[in-house]
Amino acid sequence: MKRKQFLRKSLLGAAGLTLGAKAANSKATERPSTYDKLMAPVGFNHLPNQEIKTMKTILHKADTRGHANHGWLNSHHTFSFANYYNPERVHFGVLRVLNDDTVAPGRGFGRHPHDNMEIISIPLAGALEHKDSMDNAAVIRQGDVQVMSAGTGVFHSEYNKSSDEEVRFLQIWMFPREKGVEPRYDQITLANSDTKNQLQQVLSPSKDDAGVWVHQDAWFHLGDLEKGWSGNYEIKRSGNGVYAFVIEGEVEVAGQQLGKRDGFGIWDTEAFEIKATGDAKLLLMDVPMGV
């Protein structure tokens, strides 16, 4: 598909992917709003039931995700994104985008704008080079967690740093608690022991808490779990739900058996049990269900 056709059909419009384009000169605030375009299709799917508080769940098997292979980019979309649109899979609470991306050596996303979105990147393999209009330049790898609060507007680019190896990473977008905040960037590096047989907090609403922080009442946890491990997870805030995403392996969450790249949403409950039925790498995203 030609670049112009791809952008025209994209849910993101001009605020979406820039496939190797030259840097734009206009300010992010002069472009169509990322926030408004992503908010437009958001309905009432996967929102809390205010009357009945029986635990609710939603299962998204890996092979039901949206898929786009552009040659340089091979991407799987848990939620509607770009040319993939499913009205039943637009968001989970404030969690709007969960993309599982593989980028070819030396290729990447050219300089493009965002606003009013919390953008989290979690590398799974390889090296991802980031540059932005706040003068940040960094290379993130497996074990790193990166966050960019787009706020009033920011430009950035993401490229595969390697000339001979693919880079694989999760890109996650959340609606912020408030619009118009000052843009910011942050990243952390985890030791292998941080996530071994425990759920390590890697993101929260507080800069004084463990991990990176965001302008949203959200908590992320990563676990590198050995077969046989089990534990309970308590949802951090009333009105929140949890979206569990299996990066690798096999795990049972709230009685549901999950495999590699399966996603499982849980809400209207205070806690649930997790069992590693095989060696597994698990990401938990504890997010407000109200948008």
Buried (B, 14 or more C-beta within 10 A) or exposed (E): EEEEEBBEEBBBBBBBBBBBBEEBEEBBEEBBBBBEBBBEBBEEEBBBEEEEEEBBBBEBEBEEBBEBEBEBBBBBBBBBBBBBBBEEBBBBBBBBBBBBBBBBBEBBBBBBBBBBBBBBBBBBEBBBBBBBBBEBEEEBBBBBBBBBBBBBBBBBBBBBBBEEBBBBBBBBBBBBBEBEBEBBBBBBEBEEEBBEEBBBBBBBBEEEEBBBBBBBBBBBBBBBBEEEBEEEBEBBEEBBBBBBBBBBBBBBBBEBEBBBBBBBBBBBBEEBEBBBBBBBBBBBBBBBBEB
